[in-house]
Amino acid sequence: MCLAVPGRIVELRSAGALVDFQGNRQRVDITLTPDVRAGEWVLVHAGFAITPIAEADALETWDYLRGESTANVLDEAGGERAAGAGDG
């Protein structure tokens, strides 16, 4: 299974971009997404921006990855969380 993580492009650089992942910044290859601009969100896998993504979708994905989305759904449904779910 592969995981692509959303990040926001901070600045374009030669042959790539500086991308912010919730406070962690990393150089990312944008060969596959040459039309992206600073401020836009992209999905990144293995150091490559593979597709642009809407900001709302990016933020929802981060909520899910932090466990907040799953925890909220279980709370609303009256379900129980597994030990540690939604922590940290």
C-alpha positions, 0 to 999 in steps of 0.5 A: 500500500502506498501513501501520498501526503498533502503539502502546501507549496511554499516556493518554487525552486529550480527543478522542484519546490519547497513544500510544507507538511504541517510545519515540516518543509521538504524539497519536492520534485514537481516534474509530474505537476509542472503547472503548480504555483506557490500556495497550492496544495499537492499530494506527494509520494516518494518525494514527487508531487503527483497531483494538485489537490484542493485545500479543503481535501488536503486539510481533511486528509491531515485531520484523518491522518491525525486521527481526528476525523475517525475519532469524531465519527466514532463519537457521533455514532456513539462508538468506542475508540480503540486505545490510543485512537485520536491521541497525539 
